[in-house]
């Protein structure tokens, strides 16, 4: 019997992201799904999976994230699951609004 581990439903999407590992340069990628607690990402720069990263969703919201799992894809990219960390109230509100906007765009 399978149990759903997620408390928050993930919204399937395909949105452009930018991310940084520490103070290194900016990389690009794509979010495949997002919730209020985390996301599944495809990272273009896949030499290694960053443990912590600063994630920017479509240039609209910036969040700190921690990698929970990672998998190398056949094309050389890396798919990772991240959870958002240290969200202050303003970021929680902005993320909630961003997710609502994604739902509206998908309709």
Backbone as numpy.savetxt, mean C-alpha at the origin, in Angstrom:
# Nx Ny Nz CAx CAy CAz Cx Cy Cz
-11.37 -25.50 7.47 -12.20 -24.32 7.47 -11.32 -23.08 7.47
-11.59 -22.15 6.57 -10.79 -20.95 6.42 -11.45 -19.78 7.15
-10.65 -19.01 7.84 -11.15 -17.83 8.54 -10.51 -16.59 7.93
-11.30 -15.58 7.70 -10.77 -14.32 7.19 -10.05 -13.62 8.34
-8.77 -13.30 8.14 -7.97 -12.68 9.19 -8.11 -11.17 9.21
-8.59 -10.58 8.16 -8.65 -9.13 8.10 -9.90 -8.59 8.77
-9.68 -7.54 9.55 -10.78 -6.86 10.21 -11.44 -5.86 9.24
-10.65 -5.34 8.30 -11.13 -4.34 7.35 -11.12 -4.92 5.94
-12.17 -4.70 5.20 -12.27 -5.17 3.82 -11.32 -4.38 2.95
-10.61 -5.09 2.09 -9.71 -4.42 1.16 -10.46 -4.08 -0.12
-10.22 -2.88 -0.59 -10.83 -2.37 -1.81 -9.89 -2.68 -2.97
-10.36 -3.48 -3.92 -9.54 -3.78 -5.10 -9.42 -2.52 -5.94
-8.20 -2.27 -6.40 -7.95 -1.06 -7.18 -6.69 -1.27 -8.01
-6.33 -0.30 -8.77 -5.06 -0.29 -9.51 -4.62 1.17 -9.55
-3.96 1.61 -8.47 -3.55 3.00 -8.38 -2.03 3.09 -8.32
-1.51 4.14 -8.92 -0.07 4.36 -8.93 0.41 4.79 -7.55
1.57 4.29 -7.19 2.19 4.66 -5.92 3.63 5.09 -6.18
4.16 5.80 -5.22 5.59 6.07 -5.15 5.99 5.69 -3.74
7.22 5.23 -3.59 7.67 4.83 -2.26 9.15 5.07 -2.10
9.55 5.23 -0.86 10.96 5.43 -0.53 11.32 4.47 0.60
12.55 3.98 0.53 13.08 3.13 1.58 14.09 3.96 2.35
13.72 4.38 3.55 14.60 5.28 4.30 14.73 6.60 3.57
15.96 7.08 3.42 16.17 8.36 2.73 16.71 8.14 1.33
16.51 6.95 0.80 16.98 6.65 -0.54 16.05 7.25 -1.58
16.37 7.02 -2.83 15.59 7.62 -3.91 14.16 7.08 -3.96
13.35 7.73 -4.77 11.93 7.39 -4.90 11.76 6.33 -5.99
10.95 5.33 -5.70 10.62 4.27 -6.65 9.13 4.34 -6.96
8.72 3.63 -8.02 7.30 3.61 -8.36 6.76 2.19 -8.24
5.45 2.09 -8.30 4.79 0.80 -8.22 3.29 0.99 -8.36
2.55 0.01 -7.89 1.10 0.05 -7.99 0.48 -0.63 -6.78
-0.61 -0.07 -6.29 -1.40 -0.71 -5.24 -2.49 -1.53 -5.92
-2.61 -2.79 -5.51 -3.63 -3.68 -6.07 -4.88 -3.72 -5.22
-4.71 -3.53 -3.93 -5.84 -3.36 -3.03 -5.40 -2.59 -1.80
-6.34 -1.91 -1.17 -6.05 -1.04 -0.04 -7.19 -1.16 0.97
-6.85 -1.12 2.25 -7.85 -1.02 3.32 -7.40 0.11 4.25
-8.14 0.29 5.33 -7.76 1.32 6.29 -6.55 0.90 7.12
-6.13 -0.35 7.01 -5.00 -0.85 7.80 -3.79 -1.28 6.98
-3.96 -1.49 5.67 -2.83 -1.95 4.88 -3.14 -2.03 3.40
-2.20 -2.62 2.65 -2.36 -2.69 1.19 -1.53 -3.83 0.63
-1.88 -4.22 -0.59 -1.07 -5.16 -1.38 -0.49 -4.36 -2.53
0.83 -4.38 -2.64 1.53 -3.53 -3.59 2.37 -4.35 -4.55
2.60 -3.80 -5.74 3.60 -4.33 -6.65 4.68 -3.26 -6.73
5.90 -3.63 -6.32 7.02 -2.69 -6.30 7.88 -2.92 -7.53
8.14 -1.86 -8.29 8.94 -1.97 -9.50 10.39 -2.31 -9.19
10.94 -1.72 -8.15 12.33 -1.96 -7.76 12.29 -3.11 -6.76
12.72 -4.27 -7.20 12.48 -5.47 -6.39 13.75 -6.17 -5.94
14.85 -5.44 -5.84 16.09 -6.07 -5.41 15.92 -6.71 -4.04
15.18 -6.05 -3.18 14.87 -6.61 -1.87 13.57 -5.97 -1.40
12.94 -6.60 -0.45 11.70 -6.04 0.09 12.05 -5.11 1.24
11.65 -3.86 1.13 11.93 -2.94 2.23 11.11 -3.33 3.46
11.74 -3.31 4.62 11.02 -3.60 5.85 10.05 -2.48 6.18
10.53 -1.25 6.07 9.70 -0.07 6.29 9.81 0.82 5.06
8.70 1.45 4.71 8.73 2.35 3.58 7.75 3.49 3.78
8.04 4.57 3.11 7.12 5.70 3.05 6.38 5.57 1.74
5.07 5.52 1.81 4.22 5.21 0.66 3.35 6.41 0.33
3.33 6.77 -0.96 2.50 7.87 -1.44 1.50 7.31 -2.44
0.22 7.50 -2.16 -0.86 6.99 -3.02 -1.33 8.09 -3.96
-1.02 7.95 -5.24 -1.43 8.89 -6.29 -1.08 10.33 -5.97
-0.09 10.56 -5.16 0.29 11.93 -4.79 -0.70 12.61 -3.87
-1.65 11.83 -3.32 -2.72 12.42 -2.51 -2.55 12.19 -1.01
-1.91 11.12 -0.63 -1.75 10.80 0.79 -0.44 10.05 0.99
0.26 10.38 2.05 1.54 9.74 2.37 1.41 9.02 3.70
1.86 7.75 3.73 1.73 6.91 4.91 3.03 6.15 5.16
3.27 5.81 6.41 4.36 4.91 6.75 3.80 3.50 6.74
4.57 2.55 6.22 4.10 1.18 6.12 5.22 0.20 6.47
4.82 -0.96 6.96 5.75 -2.03 7.29 5.39 -3.26 6.46
6.38 -3.87 5.83 6.15 -5.07 5.03 5.83 -6.25 5.93
4.73 -6.95 5.61 4.29 -8.11 6.37 4.66 -9.40 5.63
4.58 -9.38 4.30 4.96 -10.52 3.47 5.45 -10.01 2.12
6.20 -10.84 1.43 6.73 -10.46 0.11 6.86 -11.69 -0.76
6.67 -11.49 -2.07 6.77 -12.58 -3.04 7.31 -12.03 -4.34
8.36 -12.66 -4.87 8.91 -12.23 -6.16 8.00 -12.76 -7.27
7.71 -11.90 -8.23 6.84 -12.24 -9.34 7.69 -12.70 -10.54
7.09 -13.48 -11.48 7.84 -13.98 -12.64 8.50 -12.87 -13.47
7.90 -11.68 -13.51 8.46 -10.59 -14.32 9.58 -9.83 -13.60
9.94 -10.26 -12.39 11.02 -9.62 -11.65 10.56 -8.58 -10.65
9.29 -8.18 -10.72 8.78 -7.24 -9.73 8.54 -8.00 -8.42
8.19 -7.28 -7.39 7.94 -7.92 -6.10 6.57 -7.47 -5.60
5.76 -8.43 -5.21 4.46 -8.14 -4.61 4.63 -8.20 -3.10
4.14 -7.18 -2.40 4.28 -7.15 -0.95 2.97 -6.77 -0.29
2.76 -7.30 0.89 1.65 -6.90 1.74 2.21 -6.00 2.82
1.59 -4.85 3.02 2.07 -3.92 4.05 0.93 -3.57 5.00
1.31 -3.23 6.23 0.35 -2.65 7.16 0.80 -1.23 7.43
-0.17 -0.34 7.58 0.13 1.06 7.85 0.46 1.22 9.33
1.42 2.07 9.62 1.86 2.26 11.00 1.86 3.73 11.38
1.59 3.99 12.65 1.71 5.33 13.20 0.79 6.36 12.60
-0.40 5.94 12.16 -1.33 6.90 11.57 -1.90 7.82 12.65
-1.68 9.12 12.47 -2.33 10.05 13.39 -3.75 10.31 12.88
-4.55 10.98 13.67 -5.97 11.16 13.36 -6.18 11.78 11.97
-5.39 12.79 11.63 -5.54 13.44 10.32 -5.29 12.48 9.18
-4.30 11.60 9.33 -4.02 10.61 8.29 -5.14 9.58 8.20
-5.70 9.19 9.34 -6.82 8.24 9.33 -8.01 8.83 8.58
-8.29 10.08 8.82 -9.39 10.76 8.13 -9.09 10.87 6.64
-7.87 11.27 6.30 -7.49 11.41 4.89 -7.55 10.06 4.17
-7.11 8.99 4.82 -7.15 7.66 4.22 -8.59 7.20 4.02
-9.42 7.43 5.00 -10.83 7.07 4.88 -11.48 7.81 3.70
-11.18 9.11 3.57 -11.72 9.91 2.46 -11.17 9.41 1.13
-9.89 9.07 1.10 -9.27 8.55 -0.12 -9.95 7.26 -0.56
-10.21 6.36 0.38 -10.88 5.10 0.04 -12.30 5.36 -0.46
-12.99 6.32 0.15 -14.34 6.69 -0.33 -14.27 7.23 -1.76
-13.25 8.03 -2.04 -13.08 8.56 -3.40 -12.82 7.43 -4.40
-12.02 6.44 -4.00 -11.77 5.30 -4.88 -13.06 4.55 -5.19
-13.89 4.36 -4.18 -15.17 3.67 -4.38 -16.04 4.47 -5.34
-16.06 5.80 -5.19 -16.85 6.65 -6.07 -16.34 6.58 -7.50
-15.01 6.58 -7.68 -14.44 6.49 -9.03 -14.76 5.16 -9.68
-14.83 4.09 -8.89 -15.09 2.77 -9.43 -16.55 2.57 -9.84
-17.43 3.40 -9.27 -18.86 3.24 -9.55 -19.25 3.72 -10.94
